[in-house]
Amino acid sequence: MRAHFEELDWRPTTMGDLSLRRRRDPATGSDVYEVKLGDEFLMSSMFTAGEIALARLGLEAAPGTELDVVVGGLGLGYTAGAVLDDPRVRSLTVLDALGEVIDWHQRGLVPLGPRLTDDPRCRLAQGDFFARAAAGGGADGDADADAAQGLDPEAPGRRFHAVLVDIDHSPEHVLHPSHAALYRPDGLRVLAEQHLHPGGVFALWSNDPPSDAFSAALATAFRESRAHVVTFDNPLQESVATNTVYVART
C-alpha cells in the first residue's frame, strides 16, 4: 500500500525550494499531487478546472486549423493536456522556467507526464517565459538571450496562433517582480504584435476575480477581450470556488 503522504521530490531552485508531494485523499481514496514553491502552494491535482478551461476557452477563440500553440507554465500539465485534446493543434511548445518541473514529467513522477512526453506534437522546453515574451523591447526587465529569441527556443521570431499562460497567481499577485511587466499595456502590446499571428489568441489564468484594471490593459493591446469566470467545487471548504480566464484576440 502507498503511504498516505509522500514527498516525491524536493530541490532548491533560483525561485525558492520546490517540492512535489503526493497524498491520499481520505474522502475518495485517490492520489492528490501538490506542488509548493517555498511556503506557497502553486497547484494541486484536486483543482484543475481552471487550468483545463484556460486551454479550452483559449482554443475556442482561435480560428482555423493546424494551430501552433505555446503554453507558459507546465506545472502538473493539465493545461497542456487539454491543448492536446484539440485535434486542430499541430504543435505545442510548453515553456517552464524550472527544469526540475520538466524532469518530473520526463521521469513519470506526475500522472500526465507520459502522455505529454509521448505525444509527438508536444515539446517541453526550459526557459523564462516572461523574458522571451518581452522580445527585447516594450516591457521592463533585463534584456538577455531569452528575450532576443522569442517564445520558441528552437525557432527565433516564430509566431503562434495561441499563447496560453498559467504561471502567476494573478496579474496583481506575481511570483517574481520581473513578471509584472507582461501585464502592463506595453508588455501586452509586444506579446500581441511580435508573438501572435493576426487573429491570434492570448489567454491567461488567474486565481483572482476579474480585474477591471487588467481588462483595461488588455483593451489597449487587443481587438477584443473577455474575462470568463470558471466555477468548481472545493470539497476542502465545502463551497464553490472560482478562477478567472482572460481571453483576448488580436
BASE-861545 format. One line per 5 residues: their letters; for each residue x, y, z of N, C-alpha, C. Coordinates in Angstrom, 2 decimals, padded with zeros to 5 digits. Example, Ala and Ser with C-alpha at 12.3 -4.5 7.8 and 13.67 -1.06 7.14 Angstrom:
! residues 2
as	013.19:-005.69:007.80:012.30:-004.50:007.80:013.20:-003.30:007.80 ~ 012.85:-002.25:007.08:013.67:-001.06:007.14:012.90:000.03:007.87 $
***
This chain:
! residues 250
mrahf	000.84:-001.20:000.00:000.00:000.00:000.00:000.88:001.25:000.00 ~ 000.39:002.28:-000.69:001.11:003.55:-000.70:000.93:004.27:000.63 ~ 001.94:005.07:000.97:001.84:005.89:002.17:000.77:006.96:001.96 ~ 000.20:007.42:003.07:-000.81:008.47:002.97:-000.20:009.81:002.53 ~ 001.10:009.97:002.72:001.78:011.19:002.29:003.20:010.84:001.87 $
eeldw	003.61:011.34:000.70:004.98:011.14:000.22:005.49:012.44:-000.40 ~ 006.73:012.77:-000.11:007.40:013.85:-000.84:008.18:013.19:-001.97 ~ 007.71:013.35:-003.19:008.30:012.68:-004.33:009.59:013.34:-004.80 ~ 009.68:014.65:-004.58:010.90:015.36:-004.98:010.97:016.67:-004.21 ~ 012.18:017.07:-003.89:012.43:018.37:-003.26:013.76:018.88:-003.78 $
rpttm	013.76:020.13:-004.24:015.00:020.69:-004.76:015.04:022.19:-004.51 ~ 016.21:022.71:-004.17:016.37:024.17:-004.14:016.46:024.70:-005.57 ~ 015.79:025.80:-005.86:015.86:026.42:-007.17:016.14:027.90:-007.01 ~ 016.34:028.57:-008.14:016.58:030.01:-008.11:015.38:030.78:-007.62 ~ 014.18:030.16:-007.64:012.96:030.84:-007.21:012.54:030.43:-005.80 $
gdlsl	013.29:029.50:-005.18:012.94:029.02:-003.85:012.91:027.50:-003.82 ~ 012.62:026.92:-002.67:012.56:025.47:-002.53:011.31:024.93:-003.21 ~ 011.52:023.96:-004.10:010.42:023.40:-004.89:010.18:021.97:-004.44 ~ 008.92:021.64:-004.18:008.61:020.27:-003.75:007.38:019.74:-004.48 ~ 007.44:018.45:-004.76:006.32:017.70:-005.34:005.89:016.67:-004.31 $
rrrrd	004.60:016.71:-003.95:004.08:015.83:-002.91:002.88:015.05:-003.43 ~ 002.74:013.86:-002.91:001.56:013.04:-003.22:000.93:012.61:-001.90 ~ -000.38:012.81:-001.79:-001.08:012.40:-000.58:-002.36:011.67:-000.95 ~ -002.85:010.89:-000.06:-004.08:010.13:-000.26:-005.25:010.96:000.26 ~ -006.25:011.20:-000.61:-007.45:011.91:-000.20:-008.34:010.95:000.59 $
patgs	-008.57:011.21:001.87:-009.35:010.26:002.67:-010.80:010.13:002.22 ~ -011.33:011.16:001.58:-012.73:011.12:001.16:-012.94:010.23:-000.06 ~ -011.99:010.23:-000.99:-012.15:009.49:-002.24:-011.20:008.30:-002.36 ~ -010.13:008.31:-001.58:-009.13:007.26:-001.69:-008.19:007.45:-002.86 ~ -008.32:008.55:-003.59:-007.47:008.79:-004.77:-006.23:009.58:-004.38 $
dvyev	-005.22:009.54:-005.25:-003.99:010.28:-005.01:-004.15:011.73:-005.44 ~ -003.64:012.65:-004.63:-003.63:014.07:-004.94:-002.17:014.52:-005.02 ~ -001.83:015.17:-006.12:-000.48:015.68:-006.32:-000.48:017.18:-006.07 ~ 000.52:017.65:-005.33:000.61:019.06:-004.96:002.02:019.56:-005.20 ~ 002.10:020.84:-005.61:003.40:021.48:-005.85:003.49:022.71:-004.96 $
klgde	004.61:022.83:-004.23:004.86:024.00:-003.41:006.16:024.66:-003.85 ~ 006.17:025.99:-003.82:007.37:026.77:-004.05:007.57:027.63:-002.80 ~ 008.61:027.31:-002.04:008.75:027.96:-000.75:007.58:027.60:000.14 ~ 006.92:028.60:000.69:005.76:028.36:001.56:004.44:028.43:000.81 ~ 004.48:028.66:-000.51:003.25:028.84:-001.28:002.87:027.57:-002.02 $
flmss	001.58:027.22:-001.96:001.05:026.16:-002.81:000.84:026.72:-004.21 ~ 001.46:026.09:-005.19:001.30:026.54:-006.57:000.13:025.85:-007.26 ~ -000.03:024.57:-007.01:-001.09:023.86:-007.72:-001.37:022.53:-007.04 ~ -002.56:022.00:-007.37:-002.99:020.72:-006.84:-003.82:020.00:-007.89 ~ -003.63:018.69:-007.98:-004.43:017.92:-008.94:-005.88:017.81:-008.51 $
mftag	-006.20:018.29:-007.30:-007.60:018.31:-006.86:-008.38:019.43:-007.53 ~ -007.66:020.47:-007.96:-008.32:021.64:-008.55:-007.70:021.91:-009.92 ~ -008.32:021.40:-010.96:-007.77:021.54:-012.31:-008.74:022.19:-013.29 ~ -009.94:022.54:-012.82:-010.95:023.08:-013.74:-010.47:024.35:-014.42 ~ -009.81:025.24:-013.68:-009.34:026.49:-014.27:-008.26:026.27:-015.30 $
eiala	-007.32:025.36:-015.03:-006.24:025.08:-015.96:-006.78:024.48:-017.26 ~ -007.74:023.58:-017.14:-008.35:022.97:-018.32:-009.17:024.00:-019.09 ~ -009.92:024.85:-018.37:-010.70:025.89:-019.02:-009.81:026.89:-019.77 ~ -008.63:027.15:-019.25:-007.70:028.04:-019.94:-007.43:027.55:-021.35 ~ -007.17:026.26:-021.49:-006.91:025.70:-022.82:-008.17:025.71:-023.68 $
rlgle	-009.27:025.27:-023.12:-010.48:025.14:-023.93:-011.03:026.51:-024.37 ~ -011.08:027.46:-023.44:-011.59:028.78:-023.80:-010.64:029.49:-024.76 ~ -009.34:029.35:-024.53:-008.38:029.97:-025.42:-008.47:029.42:-026.83 ~ -008.54:028.09:-026.96:-008.57:027.49:-028.29:-009.92:027.66:-028.97 ~ -010.99:027.77:-028.20:-012.30:028.06:-028.82:-012.27:029.37:-029.58 $
aapgt	-011.47:030.32:-029.10:-011.39:031.63:-029.74:-010.39:031.67:-030.88 ~ -009.61:030.60:-031.06:-008.59:030.57:-032.11:-009.20:030.07:-033.41 ~ -009.12:030.85:-034.48:-009.73:030.42:-035.73:-008.85:029.45:-036.50 ~ -009.48:028.66:-037.36:-008.74:027.84:-038.31:-008.31:026.49:-037.75 ~ -007.46:025.83:-038.53:-006.92:024.53:-038.18:-005.40:024.61:-038.22 $
eldvv	-004.75:023.50:-037.92:-003.28:023.45:-037.92:-002.72:024.53:-037.00 ~ -003.13:024.46:-035.74:-002.77:025.51:-034.78:-001.41:025.22:-034.14 ~ -000.61:026.25:-034.03:000.63:026.22:-033.27:000.39:026.98:-031.96 ~ 000.64:026.30:-030.85:000.27:026.83:-029.53:001.50:026.83:-028.63 ~ 001.59:027.86:-027.79:002.60:027.86:-026.73:001.89:028.02:-025.40 $
vgglg	002.32:027.24:-024.42:001.81:027.34:-023.06:002.94:027.82:-022.17 ~ 002.70:028.90:-021.44:003.66:029.38:-020.46:003.32:028.80:-019.10 ~ 004.16:027.92:-018.59:003.92:027.27:-017.30:003.47:025.83:-017.48 ~ 004.30:024.89:-017.08:003.97:023.46:-017.23:003.20:022.93:-016.04 ~ 003.73:023.14:-014.84:003.06:022.66:-013.64:002.80:021.16:-013.69 $
lgyta	001.59:020.75:-013.35:001.21:019.34:-013.40:000.72:018.92:-014.78 ~ 000.66:019.85:-015.73:000.42:019.51:-017.12:-001.02:019.52:-017.58 ~ -001.95:020.04:-016.75:-003.36:019.94:-017.13:-003.74:020.88:-018.27 ~ -003.14:022.06:-018.33:-003.41:022.94:-019.47:-002.85:022.33:-020.74 ~ -001.62:021.84:-020.69:-001.02:021.23:-021.87:-001.82:020.01:-022.32 $
gavld	-002.27:019.19:-021.38:-003.06:018.02:-021.75:-004.36:018.41:-022.44 ~ -005.02:019.46:-021.97:-006.27:019.91:-022.59:-006.00:020.50:-023.98 ~ -004.86:021.13:-024.17:-004.49:021.62:-025.51:-004.39:020.45:-026.48 ~ -003.74:019.39:-026.05:-003.56:018.23:-026.93:-004.86:017.50:-027.21 ~ -005.90:017.75:-026.42:-007.22:017.16:-026.70:-007.85:017.75:-027.95 $
dprvr	-007.40:018.93:-028.37:-007.96:019.60:-029.55:-007.27:019.06:-030.80 ~ -008.01:018.39:-031.68:-007.38:017.79:-032.87:-006.82:018.81:-033.84 ~ -007.19:020.09:-033.69:-006.65:021.11:-034.59:-005.22:021.49:-034.27 ~ -004.75:021.10:-033.09:-003.41:021.51:-032.65:-002.35:020.73:-033.42 ~ -001.51:021.47:-034.13:-000.41:020.88:-034.90:000.86:020.75:-034.06 $
sltvl	001.10:021.77:-033.22:002.30:021.73:-032.38:002.01:022.46:-031.07 ~ 002.66:021.98:-030.01:002.55:022.60:-028.70:003.94:022.73:-028.11 ~ 004.31:023.95:-027.77:005.55:024.22:-027.06:005.19:024.67:-025.66 ~ 005.73:023.98:-024.65:005.45:024.32:-023.26:006.74:024.85:-022.63 ~ 006.69:026.10:-022.17:007.85:026.73:-021.55:007.69:026.75:-020.04 $
dalge	008.72:026.31:-019.35:008.73:026.42:-017.90:010.12:026.87:-017.46 ~ 010.16:027.78:-016.51:011.45:028.31:-016.05:012.25:027.28:-015.27 ~ 011.58:026.28:-014.73:012.24:025.32:-013.85:012.42:023.98:-014.56 ~ 013.66:023.63:-014.82:013.93:022.34:-015.42:013.51:021.19:-014.54 ~ 013.43:021.44:-013.23:013.00:020.40:-012.30:011.57:019.94:-012.60 $
vidwh	010.71:020.89:-012.97:009.32:020.54:-013.28:009.26:019.70:-014.55 ~ 010.03:020.08:-015.56:010.09:019.28:-016.79:010.58:017.87:-016.48 ~ 011.56:017.76:-015.59:012.11:016.47:-015.21:011.06:015.57:-014.57 ~ 010.15:016.14:-013.77:009.07:015.34:-013.18:008.27:014.63:-014.26 ~ 007.96:015.36:-015.32:007.17:014.78:-016.41:007.98:013.73:-017.17 $
qrglv	009.22:014.01:-017.43:010.05:013.08:-018.18:010.31:011.80:-017.40 ~ 010.32:011.89:-016.08:010.54:010.71:-015.23:009.23:010.01:-014.86 ~ 008.10:010.56:-015.26:006.82:009.94:-014.96:006.40:010.06:-013.51 ~ 006.88:011.10:-012.82:006.51:011.30:-011.41:005.12:011.89:-011.25 ~ 004.57:012.48:-012.31:003.24:013.07:-012.27:002.35:012.35:-013.27 $
plgpr	001.04:012.29:-013.03:000.16:011.45:-013.84:000.19:011.76:-015.34 ~ 000.27:013.03:-015.72:000.20:013.37:-017.15:001.56:013.35:-017.84 ~ 002.63:013.07:-017.10:003.96:013.09:-017.69:004.10:012.21:-018.93 ~ 003.76:010.93:-018.85:003.91:010.07:-020.03:003.09:010.54:-021.23 ~ 001.90:011.06:-020.96:001.06:011.50:-022.08:001.70:012.66:-022.81 $
ltddp	002.22:013.64:-022.07:002.82:014.80:-022.71:004.11:014.45:-023.43 ~ 004.94:013.66:-022.78:006.24:013.35:-023.38:006.15:012.38:-024.55 ~ 005.06:011.60:-024.61:004.90:010.63:-025.70:004.20:011.21:-026.92 ~ 003.57:012.38:-026.78:002.84:012.97:-027.91:003.84:013.72:-028.80 ~ 003.97:013.33:-030.07:004.97:013.97:-030.94:004.69:015.44:-031.22 $
rcrla	003.47:015.89:-030.95:003.16:017.31:-031.16:003.70:018.19:-030.05 ~ 004.05:017.60:-028.91:004.35:018.37:-027.70:005.85:018.39:-027.43 ~ 006.36:019.58:-027.11:007.77:019.74:-026.74:007.84:020.54:-025.45 ~ 008.52:020.01:-024.45:008.72:020.69:-023.18:010.08:021.36:-023.21 ~ 010.12:022.67:-022.94:011.36:023.42:-023.05:011.55:024.29:-021.81 $
qgdff	012.79:024.33:-021.33:013.10:025.20:-020.20:013.39:026.60:-020.71 ~ 012.78:027.60:-020.08:013.02:028.98:-020.47:012.15:029.92:-019.65 ~ 012.60:031.14:-019.55:011.87:032.19:-018.85:010.83:032.77:-019.80 ~ 009.56:032.38:-019.60:008.51:032.85:-020.49:008.47:034.38:-020.55 ~ 008.64:035.03:-019.44:008.48:036.49:-019.38:009.61:037.20:-020.12 $
araaa	010.82:036.70:-019.98:011.93:037.29:-020.72:011.74:037.08:-022.22 ~ 011.29:035.90:-022.60:011.07:035.62:-024.02:009.91:036.43:-024.57 ~ 008.86:036.60:-023.78:007.71:037.39:-024.24:008.06:038.85:-024.40 ~ 009.04:039.35:-023.64:009.44:040.75:-023.75:010.04:041.04:-025.12 ~ 010.65:040.05:-025.74:011.16:040.16:-027.12:012.11:041.33:-027.30 $
gggad	012.80:041.72:-026.23:013.82:042.76:-026.36:013.30:044.17:-026.38 ~ 011.99:044.37:-026.13:011.51:045.74:-026.13:010.09:045.82:-025.64 ~ 009.68:046.99:-025.20:008.31:047.24:-024.81:007.99:046.91:-023.38 ~ 008.68:045.96:-022.77:008.40:045.58:-021.39:009.64:045.81:-020.56 ~ 009.44:046.06:-019.27:010.55:046.27:-018.38:011.31:044.97:-018.17 $
gdada	012.50:045.09:-017.59:013.26:043.90:-017.26:014.58:043.88:-017.98 ~ 015.47:043.03:-017.51:016.80:042.94:-018.09:016.73:042.22:-019.42 ~ 017.39:042.78:-020.43:017.48:042.10:-021.72:018.44:040.93:-021.58 ~ 018.11:039.80:-022.17:019.01:038.66:-022.15:018.78:037.84:-023.40 ~ 019.46:036.69:-023.47:019.35:035.87:-024.67:017.93:035.40:-024.89 $
daaqg	017.21:035.04:-023.81:015.83:034.59:-023.95:014.99:035.66:-024.63 ~ 015.14:036.92:-024.20:014.31:037.99:-024.73:014.54:038.20:-026.21 ~ 015.75:037.93:-026.68:016.05:038.16:-028.09:015.51:037.07:-028.99 ~ 015.19:035.89:-028.43:014.85:034.75:-029.27:013.36:034.52:-029.46 ~ 012.53:035.04:-028.59:011.11:034.78:-028.69:010.69:033.54:-027.93 $
ldpea	009.45:033.10:-028.17:008.84:032.06:-027.35:009.24:030.63:-027.71 ~ 009.84:030.43:-028.87:010.29:029.09:-029.24:011.81:029.06:-029.19 ~ 012.40:028.32:-028.24:013.85:028.29:-028.14:014.54:027.76:-029.39 ~ 013.81:027.01:-030.22:014.42:026.42:-031.41:014.10:027.18:-032.69 ~ 013.27:028.21:-032.61:012.87:028.94:-033.83:012.70:030.42:-033.48 $
pgrrf	013.78:031.21:-033.50:013.70:032.63:-033.16:012.67:033.36:-034.03 ~ 011.86:034.20:-033.38:010.88:035.00:-034.11:009.62:034.28:-034.51 ~ 009.47:033.02:-034.12:008.28:032.26:-034.50:007.02:032.86:-033.89 ~ 005.93:032.86:-034.66:004.64:033.32:-034.18:003.69:032.14:-033.94 ~ 002.71:032.38:-033.09:001.79:031.33:-032.69:000.34:031.77:-032.91 $
havlv	-000.54:030.77:-032.99:-001.97:031.04:-033.09:-002.59:031.25:-031.72 ~ -001.96:030.73:-030.69:-002.48:030.92:-029.33:-001.32:030.87:-028.34 ~ -001.35:031.79:-027.39:-000.40:031.82:-026.28:-001.23:031.75:-025.00 ~ -001.04:030.69:-024.23:-001.82:030.43:-023.02:-000.87:030.45:-021.83 ~ -001.23:031.21:-020.79:-000.29:031.41:-019.68:-000.96:031.09:-018.34 $
didhs	-000.28:030.25:-017.56:-000.69:029.93:-016.19:000.57:029.81:-015.36 ~ 001.05:030.94:-014.86:002.28:030.96:-014.06:002.05:031.69:-012.74 ~ 001.63:032.94:-012.81:001.41:033.73:-011.60:000.02:033.45:-011.01 ~ -000.16:033.86:-009.76:-001.48:033.71:-009.14:-002.50:034.61:-009.83 ~ -002.08:035.79:-010.26:-002.95:036.73:-010.98:-002.07:037.85:-011.51 $
pehvl	-002.60:038.73:-012.36:-001.79:039.86:-012.83:-001.31:040.77:-011.70 ~ -002.03:040.80:-010.60:-001.64:041.64:-009.47:-000.84:040.88:-008.41 ~ -000.82:039.56:-008.47:-000.14:038.73:-007.47:000.84:037.82:-008.21 ~ 002.04:038.34:-008.45:003.02:037.63:-009.27:004.04:036.91:-008.39 ~ 004.64:035.88:-008.96:005.62:035.09:-008.23:006.97:035.78:-008.16 $
hpsha	007.25:036.67:-009.11:008.52:037.40:-009.12:008.27:038.78:-009.72 ~ 008.89:039.83:-009.19:008.64:041.18:-009.71:008.88:041.34:-011.20 ~ 009.79:040.55:-011.76:010.08:040.67:-013.19:008.90:040.25:-014.07 ~ 007.94:039.53:-013.51:006.78:039.08:-014.29:005.78:040.21:-014.53 ~ 005.79:041.22:-013.70:004.72:042.23:-013.72:004.64:042.97:-015.04 $
alyrp	005.77:043.15:-015.73:005.78:043.94:-016.96:004.87:043.36:-018.04 ~ 004.71:042.04:-018.08:003.88:041.43:-019.12:002.45:041.92:-019.05 ~ 001.95:042.20:-017.84:000.54:042.51:-017.64:000.22:043.99:-017.82 ~ 001.22:044.79:-018.17:001.01:046.20:-018.43:000.76:046.41:-019.93 ~ 000.20:047.55:-020.32:-000.10:047.77:-021.74:001.08:047.54:-022.67 $
dglrv	002.27:048.04:-022.33:003.42:047.86:-023.21:003.78:046.39:-023.38 ~ 003.79:045.65:-022.29:004.11:044.23:-022.37:003.08:043.46:-023.18 ~ 001.81:043.77:-023.02:000.76:043.10:-023.77:000.83:043.43:-025.25 ~ 001.20:044.67:-025.58:001.33:045.05:-027.00:002.48:044.29:-027.66 ~ 003.59:044.13:-026.95:004.69:043.34:-027.51:004.25:041.91:-027.77 $
laeqh	003.54:041.33:-026.82:003.05:039.96:-026.99:002.15:039.86:-028.21 ~ 001.21:040.79:-028.34:000.26:040.75:-029.45:000.93:040.97:-030.80 ~ 001.86:041.91:-030.86:002.43:042.33:-032.14:003.61:041.47:-032.59 ~ 004.32:040.84:-031.65:005.54:040.13:-032.02:005.46:038.61:-031.88 ~ 004.45:038.11:-031.20:004.42:036.66:-030.96:003.17:035.96:-031.49 $
lhpgg	002.16:036.71:-031.87:000.91:036.11:-032.34:000.69:036.38:-033.83 ~ 000.11:035.39:-034.51:-000.38:035.61:-035.86:-001.57:036.58:-035.82 ~ -001.89:037.26:-036.93:-003.12:038.05:-036.96:-004.33:037.18:-036.60 ~ -005.17:037.69:-035.72:-006.30:036.90:-035.23:-005.93:035.92:-034.14 ~ -004.67:035.96:-033.71:-004.22:035.04:-032.66:-004.78:035.38:-031.30 $
vfalw	-004.67:034.42:-030.39:-005.32:034.50:-029.08:-004.29:034.48:-027.96 ~ -004.50:035.34:-027.00:-003.77:035.30:-025.72:-004.78:034.99:-024.64 ~ -004.49:033.97:-023.82:-005.38:033.63:-022.71:-004.55:033.48:-021.44 ~ -005.14:033.90:-020.33:-004.43:033.94:-019.05:-005.31:033.40:-017.95 ~ -004.74:032.52:-017.11:-005.42:032.03:-015.92:-005.12:032.95:-014.75 $
sndpp	-006.12:033.19:-013.90:-005.94:033.99:-012.69:-006.74:033.38:-011.56 ~ -006.18:033.41:-010.38:-006.88:032.91:-009.20:-007.77:033.97:-008.56 ~ -007.70:035.20:-009.07:-008.48:036.31:-008.50:-009.74:036.56:-009.33 ~ -010.71:037.28:-008.78:-011.87:037.70:-009.57:-011.44:038.58:-010.73 ~ -012.31:038.78:-011.73:-011.95:039.65:-012.86:-011.49:041.02:-012.40 $
sdafs	-010.44:041.51:-013.03:-009.83:042.78:-012.68:-010.16:043.83:-013.74 ~ -010.80:044.91:-013.34:-011.09:045.99:-014.28:-009.80:046.60:-014.82 ~ -008.79:046.72:-013.97:-007.53:047.32:-014.40:-006.85:046.47:-015.46 ~ -006.82:045.14:-015.25:-006.17:044.29:-016.26:-007.01:044.22:-017.53 ~ -008.32:044.20:-017.40:-009.17:044.22:-018.60:-008.93:045.48:-019.42 $
aalat	-008.73:046.60:-018.75:-008.43:047.85:-019.46:-007.07:047.76:-020.15 ~ -006.09:047.14:-019.50:-004.78:046.97:-020.13:-004.89:046.08:-021.37 ~ -005.67:045.01:-021.29:-005.87:044.15:-022.46:-006.48:044.92:-023.62 ~ -007.40:045.81:-023.31:-008.10:046.58:-024.36:-007.16:047.50:-025.13 ~ -006.02:047.85:-024.53:-005.07:048.71:-025.24:-004.26:047.93:-026.27 $
afres	-004.20:046.59:-026.14:-003.32:045.80:-026.99:-004.06:044.84:-027.92 ~ -005.32:044.52:-027.61:-006.04:043.51:-028.37:-007.37:044.07:-028.89 ~ -007.80:043.51:-030.00:-009.03:043.98:-030.65:-010.25:043.68:-029.79 ~ -010.24:042.52:-029.14:-011.37:042.15:-028.29:-010.85:041.31:-027.13 ~ -011.53:041.38:-026.00:-011.12:040.58:-024.84:-012.33:040.36:-023.94 $
rahvv	-012.23:039.29:-023.14:-013.32:038.95:-022.23:-012.75:038.21:-021.03 ~ -013.35:038.43:-019.87:-012.99:037.71:-018.66:-014.06:036.66:-018.37 ~ -013.68:035.39:-018.36:-014.60:034.29:-018.07:-014.41:033.84:-016.63 ~ -015.49:033.70:-015.89:-015.41:033.18:-014.53:-015.70:031.68:-014.58 ~ -014.76:030.89:-014.07:-014.86:029.43:-014.05:-015.18:028.99:-012.62 $
tfdnp	-016.24:028.24:-012.45:-016.63:027.78:-011.11:-016.39:026.28:-010.97 ~ -016.08:025.86:-009.76:-015.86:024.43:-009.48:-016.03:024.20:-007.98 ~ -016.29:022.97:-007.62:-016.48:022.61:-006.21:-015.14:022.57:-005.48 ~ -015.14:023.08:-004.26:-013.98:022.97:-003.38:-014.38:022.11:-002.19 ~ -014.09:020.80:-002.25:-014.52:019.90:-001.16:-013.81:020.19:000.16 $
lqesv	-012.64:020.81:000.10:-011.93:021.11:001.35:-012.66:022.15:002.18 ~ -013.32:023.10:001.49:-014.05:024.15:002.19:-015.56:023.97:002.07 ~ -015.97:022.90:001.38:-017.39:022.62:001.16:-018.09:023.85:000.58 ~ -017.50:024.37:-000.48:-018.03:025.58:-001.11:-017.72:025.53:-002.60 ~ -018.22:026.54:-003.31:-017.93:026.70:-004.73:-016.82:027.74:-004.88 $
atntv	-015.78:027.39:-005.62:-014.65:028.29:-005.84:-014.68:028.80:-007.27 ~ -013.91:029.85:-007.53:-013.87:030.43:-008.86:-012.44:030.76:-009.26 ~ -012.17:030.67:-010.53:-010.98:031.23:-011.17:-011.46:032.15:-012.28 ~ -010.53:032.91:-012.84:-010.82:033.76:-013.99:-009.92:033.37:-015.15 ~ -010.49:033.29:-016.33:-009.70:033.07:-017.54:-009.96:034.26:-018.47 $
yvart	-008.92:035.02:-018.75:-009.00:036.13:-019.70:-008.67:035.61:-021.10 ~ -009.47:035.99:-022.08:-009.22:035.60:-023.46:-009.25:036.84:-024.32 ~ -008.17:037.07:-025.10:-008.07:038.26:-025.93:-007.60:037.88:-027.32 ~ -008.10:038.59:-028.34:-007.71:038.30:-029.75:-007.13:039.55:-030.38 ~ -006.11:039.32:-031.21:-005.52:040.44:-031.96:-006.45:040.85:-033.08 $
***
